[in-house]
Amino acid sequence: MTSSSAPSKKVLSKIASNRLQKELKEWQANPPAGFKQKATDNLQRWIIEVVGASGTLYANETYQLQVDFPEHYPMEAPQVIFLHPAPLHPHVYSNGHICLDILYDSWSPAMTVSSVCISILSMLSSSTVKQRPDDNDRYVKNCKNGRSPKETRWWFHDDKV
């Protein structure tokens, strides 16, 4: 992924900035199990390392999430994608976009980076097959030119994977 896929850079609102500093402090004091936030001087973009839970298809595999925070976080959901290579998963496209309702329609300002990470790890952990979504090729082709996953109209029809 190139930086051209970054959402347009708007300065974080005071509320967003305060909230993210608080979340970052909490994360550093008590990171969710299986995750490591890579140190960065950019509060608006976090890179988070995810290690697959033992006993799952992704046990001990390491992936990276890129979390970009919008100007009006937490009223607006962050953009969360897997950096290349994305895990082979029925809800993860090869371009790193994740089909998970809490990242879009079901986002709530009460959610935090930690709760989102735990949901993503849970989604990975519950998978019984390592494969791309059925429409991967078509979707990825339609996402050229750095289109954000937040511009996608997702269909959340499958909560079993």
C-alpha positions as CSV (number, residue, x, y, z in Angstrom):
1,M,0.0,0.0,0.0
2,T,1.3,3.4,-0.8
3,S,0.5,6.5,1.1
4,S,-1.8,7.6,-1.6
5,S,-4.4,5.3,-0.1
6,A,-4.4,7.5,3.0
7,P,-7.6,9.4,3.7
8,S,-7.2,13.1,3.0
9,K,-5.2,14.6,5.8
10,K,-7.3,16.8,8.0
11,V,-6.0,17.8,11.3
12,L,-7.5,15.9,14.2
13,S,-10.1,17.8,16.2
14,K,-9.3,18.6,19.8
15,I,-11.7,15.9,20.9
16,A,-10.1,13.3,18.6
17,S,-6.6,14.3,19.6
18,N,-7.4,14.1,23.4
19,R,-9.2,10.8,22.9
20,L,-6.4,9.2,21.0
21,Q,-3.8,10.4,23.5
22,K,-5.8,8.8,26.2
23,E,-6.2,5.5,24.2
24,L,-2.5,5.5,23.4
25,K,-1.6,5.8,27.1
26,E,-4.1,3.0,28.1
27,W,-2.7,0.8,25.3
28,Q,0.9,1.4,26.4
29,A,-0.1,0.5,30.0
30,N,-2.2,-2.5,29.0
31,P,-2.1,-3.6,25.4
32,P,-4.6,-6.2,24.3
33,A,-3.1,-9.7,24.2
34,G,-1.6,-10.6,20.8
35,F,-1.1,-7.0,19.7
36,K,1.9,-4.6,19.6
37,Q,1.6,-1.0,18.6
38,K,4.7,0.2,16.6
39,A,6.0,3.4,17.9
40,T,5.3,6.3,15.6
41,D,5.2,10.1,16.0
42,N,1.9,10.3,14.0
43,L,-1.1,10.1,16.3
44,Q,-3.4,9.9,13.2
45,R,-1.9,6.7,11.9
46,W,-1.1,3.7,14.0
47,I,0.6,0.6,12.8
48,I,-0.4,-2.4,14.9
49,E,1.2,-5.9,14.9
50,V,-1.2,-8.8,15.2
51,V,-0.1,-12.3,16.2
52,G,-2.6,-15.1,15.4
53,A,-4.0,-16.8,18.5
54,S,-2.6,-20.3,19.3
55,G,-4.9,-23.1,18.4
56,T,-6.3,-21.2,15.3
57,L,-5.5,-21.4,11.6
58,Y,-3.4,-18.2,12.1
59,A,-1.4,-19.4,15.2
60,N,1.9,-17.5,15.5
61,E,1.4,-15.7,12.1
62,T,2.1,-12.0,12.3
63,Y,0.2,-9.4,10.3
64,Q,0.1,-5.6,10.4
65,L,-2.9,-3.4,10.7
66,Q,-2.8,0.2,9.6
67,V,-5.3,2.4,11.5
68,D,-6.0,5.9,10.2
69,F,-8.1,8.2,12.4
70,P,-10.4,10.7,10.8
71,E,-10.7,14.3,11.9
72,H,-13.8,13.6,14.0
73,Y,-12.8,10.3,15.7
74,P,-14.5,8.8,17.7
75,M,-17.7,10.1,16.2
76,E,-16.5,8.6,12.9
77,A,-14.9,5.2,12.6
78,P,-11.2,4.9,11.9
79,Q,-10.1,3.3,8.6
80,V,-8.5,-0.1,9.4
81,I,-6.8,-2.2,6.8
82,F,-4.2,-5.0,6.8
83,L,-0.9,-4.0,5.3
84,H,0.5,-6.4,2.6
85,P,0.5,-9.4,2.9
86,A,-3.0,-9.6,4.3
87,P,-4.1,-12.9,5.9
88,L,-6.0,-15.3,3.8
89,H,-9.5,-15.0,5.3
90,P,-13.0,-15.0,3.9
91,H,-13.6,-11.5,5.2
92,V,-10.2,-10.0,4.2
93,Y,-9.5,-8.9,0.7
94,S,-6.1,-9.2,-0.9
95,N,-5.7,-5.4,-0.8
96,G,-6.1,-5.5,3.0
97,H,-9.6,-4.3,3.2
98,I,-11.6,-5.9,6.0
99,C,-15.3,-6.7,5.8
100,L,-16.3,-6.2,9.4
101,D,-19.4,-4.3,10.3
102,I,-18.0,-2.5,13.4
103,L,-15.5,-0.7,11.0
104,Y,-18.4,0.8,9.1
105,D,-22.2,0.7,9.8
106,S,-22.0,-0.7,13.3
107,W,-19.2,1.7,14.6
108,S,-19.9,3.3,18.0
109,P,-17.9,6.1,19.6
110,A,-17.7,3.9,22.7
111,M,-15.4,1.5,20.8
112,T,-11.6,1.9,21.1
113,V,-8.6,0.8,19.1
114,S,-8.2,-2.1,21.5
115,S,-11.8,-3.3,21.1
116,V,-11.5,-3.1,17.3
117,C,-8.3,-5.1,17.4
118,I,-9.8,-7.7,19.6
119,S,-12.8,-8.0,17.2
120,I,-10.4,-8.4,14.3
121,L,-8.4,-11.1,16.1
122,S,-11.7,-12.9,17.0
123,M,-12.8,-12.8,13.4
124,L,-9.5,-14.4,12.4
125,S,-9.6,-16.9,15.2
126,S,-13.1,-18.1,14.4
127,S,-12.3,-18.9,10.7
128,T,-12.3,-22.5,9.6
129,V,-10.8,-21.9,6.2
130,K,-7.9,-19.9,4.8
131,Q,-9.3,-18.3,1.6
132,R,-10.1,-15.0,0.0
133,P,-13.7,-13.7,-0.2
134,D,-15.5,-15.0,-3.3
135,D,-15.6,-11.6,-4.9
136,N,-12.0,-10.7,-4.1
137,D,-10.7,-10.1,-7.7
138,R,-13.7,-8.0,-8.7
139,Y,-13.6,-6.0,-5.5
140,V,-9.9,-5.3,-5.6
141,K,-10.1,-4.3,-9.2
142,N,-12.8,-1.8,-8.3
143,C,-10.6,-0.4,-5.5
144,K,-7.8,0.9,-7.7
145,N,-6.6,4.4,-7.2
146,G,-6.4,4.1,-3.5
147,R,-10.1,3.9,-2.8
148,S,-10.9,3.7,0.9
149,P,-12.7,0.7,2.2
150,K,-15.0,3.3,3.9
151,E,-16.3,4.2,0.5
152,T,-17.5,0.6,0.0
153,R,-21.2,-0.4,0.5
154,W,-20.6,-3.6,2.4
155,W,-23.1,-6.4,2.7
156,F,-22.8,-8.0,6.1
157,H,-24.6,-11.2,5.4
158,D,-22.3,-13.7,7.1
159,D,-21.5,-13.7,10.8
160,K,-20.3,-17.3,11.0
161,V,-16.8,-16.7,9.7
